[in-house]
Amino acid sequence: MSKVNWKDYDPKRFFDELIAAPGQPRPEARMLCEYLASLDARELNEHKTAAEVAIQLMGITFTVYTEGSMIDRAWPFDIVPRIIPLAEWQKTDAGLKQRVQALNLFIDDLYHDQKIIKDKVFPREILAQSVNFRPQCVGVNTAHNVWAHICGSDLVRDNDGTLYVLEDNLRVPSGVSYMLENRNVTKRVLPDLFASGWIQPVDDYTSQLYDTLASLSPRPGDDPVIVILTPGIYNSAYYEHSYLAQQMGVQLVEGSDLIVGDDDCVYMRLVDGLQRVDVIYRRVDDMFLDPEVFEPDSLLGVKGLMRAWRGGKVALANAPGAGVADDKVVYAFVPEIIKYYLGEEPLLPNVPSYLCMFEDDRQYVLDNLDKLVVKPANESGGYGMLIGPHSSKQEQAKFAELIKADPRNYMAQPTLSLSTSPTLCDNHMEPRHVDLRPFILSGESTWVTTGGLTRVALNKGSLVVNSSQGGGSKDTWIVDISEL
């Protein structure tokens, strides 16, 4: 049976994460590529099957909503890792910390003095039309002045090899459990490659998450009671909620398991009575957190929870209202936000953006819909987008009307030539487009995952990496090539 011949692998015009040119692995990928080249098609298939069996046995699933029904599917996984050299990652780590620090200062300012608006660095009209600004949060002081304790920033690499920040997820970012499980599966499938110690570990995430949450406790010095608040088993990210609770050794609760007492403290219902809760890692959206303040019919939240939080009796991560910075229009101002609050140049660049609320930008977007990616300000998961080069005239006409009707809600970016990475397709390697979601934890200190969740567009030529729309994932290796 034929073996992998990297001379036959051609990423064409795209930057490839492992292969610099046909037959030429990048220095950090040489050991992996040599190993894969030593396997024939049967052995590659055995590795793929071993990964699929491991995913089934470990129960790694995600939920897809289709036509009113919910389907649990095995996590789509490719056995060929994506590799980034440690020296590059150290720069990325610094850039992510800088970005999240500035965004937290920005959120805190918006709920207090709004100096950035008074100084005319950030337009007042953007805040006025923000669907994620919560007036109920004005004046609240959070522990360490942090609002977005868990952030997932999506990174993409263009043809020039530069990593760009595509967007910041500051509300309830998901995917970190799959990053951790990808590593567990890869260790089973490629155990020999981990023996040398050149691959940086990721398994300290849950201990770092616990420490971050514990640092928010309103009762410092005590052993804090931490819970994860989930919408329940029908939520698409429920696997992650239960996984993180198990790994941290904390309780996974639903809204009905919690109650706010007359003292405005939050208590958890246990068999032998009530136990005070100090920190809630909430995986429930703002509008469903507290029927006393937000959606009155919500059964997912806890009545009085906002009162307890505002009174400093319980910490919420992420804080309500953090989503004001999780807006694709706000995203375009992040470089200026960094300069304003930190007095520094951004270490990680944004993708160039056009804001349809501005007349010149809007006209340019309307004139170039066939070339641009158009995004609504507050959608996630790849929904509601127009990918211009892959769209029809009818779709472009529809988006033109949407933009004209609500310019504030739309922004556009050039179609990037997303980097590729070798992916096992029918026993041979083909390039597939990838992105990367590292996770940044902010509490008493700031910490970044060593790598993150690499998502891969499994369909040939596709740029859509979301698992709900045909995407999959890979393990991400940060490697110290000085150890090679």
Rosetta blueprint (number, residue, H / E / L):
1 M L
2 S L
3 K E
4 V L
5 N L
6 W H
7 K H
8 D H
9 Y L
10 D L
11 P L
12 K L
13 R L
14 F L
15 F L
16 D E
17 E L
18 L L
19 I E
20 A E
21 A E
22 P L
23 G L
24 Q E
25 P E
26 R L
27 P H
28 E H
29 A H
30 R H
31 M H
32 L H
33 C H
34 E H
35 Y H
36 L H
37 A H
38 S L
39 L L
40 D E
41 A H
42 R H
43 E H
44 L H
45 N H
46 E H
47 H H
48 K H
49 T H
50 A H
51 A H
52 E H
53 V H
54 A H
55 I H
56 Q H
57 L H
58 M H
59 G L
60 I L
61 T E
62 F E
63 T E
64 V E
65 Y E
66 T E
67 E L
68 G L
69 S E
70 M E
71 I E
72 D E
73 R E
74 A E
75 W L
76 P L
77 F E
78 D E
79 I E
80 V E
81 P E
82 R E
83 I E
84 I E
85 P E
86 L H
87 A H
88 E H
89 W H
90 Q H
91 K H
92 T H
93 D H
94 A H
95 G H
96 L H
97 K H
98 Q H
99 R H
100 V H
101 Q H
102 A H
103 L H
104 N H
105 L H
106 F H
107 I H
108 D H
109 D H
110 L H
111 Y L
112 H L
113 D L
114 Q L
115 K H
116 I H
117 I H
118 K H
119 D L
120 K L
121 V L
122 F L
123 P L
124 R H
125 E H
126 I H
127 L H
128 A H
129 Q L
130 S L
131 V L
132 N L
133 F L
134 R L
135 P H
136 Q H
137 C H
138 V L
139 G L
140 V L
141 N L
142 T L
143 A H
144 H H
145 N H
146 V L
147 W L
148 A L
149 H L
150 I E
151 C E
152 G E
153 S E
154 D E
155 L E
156 V E
157 R E
158 D L
159 N L
160 D L
161 G L
162 T L
163 L E
164 Y E
165 V E
166 L E
167 E E
168 D E
169 N E
170 L L
171 R L
172 V L
173 P L
174 S L
175 G L
176 V H
177 S H
178 Y H
179 M H
180 L H
181 E H
182 N H
183 R H
184 N H
185 V H
186 T H
187 K H
188 R H
189 V H
190 L L
191 P H
192 D H
193 L H
194 F H
195 A L
196 S L
197 G L
198 W L
199 I E
200 Q L
201 P L
202 V L
203 D L
204 D L
205 Y H
206 T H
207 S H
208 Q H
209 L H
210 Y H
211 D H
212 T H
213 L H
214 A H
215 S L
216 L L
217 S L
218 P L
219 R L
220 P L
221 G L
222 D L
223 D L
224 P L
225 V L
226 I E
227 V E
228 I E
229 L E
230 T L
231 P L
232 G L
233 I L
234 Y L
235 N L
236 S L
237 A L
238 Y H
239 Y H
240 E H
241 H H
242 S H
243 Y H
244 L H
245 A H
246 Q H
247 Q H
248 M H
249 G L
250 V L
251 Q E
252 L E
253 V E
254 E L
255 G H
256 S H
257 D H
258 L E
259 I E
260 V E
261 G L
262 D L
263 D L
264 D L
265 C L
266 V E
267 Y E
268 M E
269 R E
270 L E
271 V L
272 D L
273 G E
274 L E
275 Q E
276 R E
277 V E
278 D L
279 V E
280 I E
281 Y E
282 R E
283 R L
284 V L
285 D L
286 D H
287 M H
288 F H
289 L L
290 D L
291 P L
292 E L
293 V L
294 F L
295 E L
296 P L
297 D L
298 S L
299 L L
300 L L
301 G L
302 V L
303 K L
304 G L
305 L H
306 M H
307 R H
308 A H
309 W H
310 R H
311 G L
312 G L
313 K L
314 V L
315 A E
316 L E
317 A E
318 N L
319 A L
320 P L
321 G L
322 A H
323 G H
324 V H
325 A H
326 D L
327 D L
328 K H
329 V H
330 V H
331 Y H
332 A L
333 F L
334 V H
335 P H
336 E H
337 I H
338 I H
339 K H
340 Y H
341 Y H
342 L H
343 G L
344 E L
345 E L
346 P L
347 L L
348 L L
349 P L
350 N E
351 V L
352 P L
353 S L
354 Y E
355 L E
356 C L
357 M L
358 F L
359 E H
360 D H
361 D H
362 R H
363 Q H
364 Y H
365 V H
366 L H
367 D H
368 N L
369 L L
370 D L
371 K L
372 L E
373 V E
374 V E
375 K E
376 P E
377 A L
378 N L
379 E L
380 S L
381 G L
382 G L
383 Y L
384 G L
385 M L
386 L E
387 I E
388 G H
389 P H
390 H H
391 S L
392 S L
393 K H
394 Q H
395 E H
396 Q H
397 A H
398 K H
399 F H
400 A H
401 E H
402 L H
403 I H
404 K H
405 A H
406 D L
407 P H
408 R H
409 N H
410 Y E
411 M E
412 A E
413 Q E
414 P E
415 T L
416 L L
417 S L
418 L L
419 S L
420 T E
421 S E
422 P E
423 T E
424 L E
425 C E
426 D L
427 N L
428 H E
429 M E
430 E E
431 P E
432 R E
433 H E
434 V E
435 D E
436 L E
437 R E
438 P L
439 F E
440 I E
441 L E
442 S E
443 G L
444 E L
445 S L
446 T E
447 W E
448 V E
449 T L
450 T L
451 G L
452 G L
453 L E
454 T E
455 R E
456 V E
457 A E
458 L L
459 N L
460 K L
461 G L
462 S L
463 L L
464 V L
465 V L
466 N L
467 S H
468 S H
469 Q H
470 G L
471 G E
472 G E
473 S E
474 K E
475 D E
476 T E
477 W E
478 I E
479 V E
480 D L
481 I H
482 S H
483 E H
484 L L
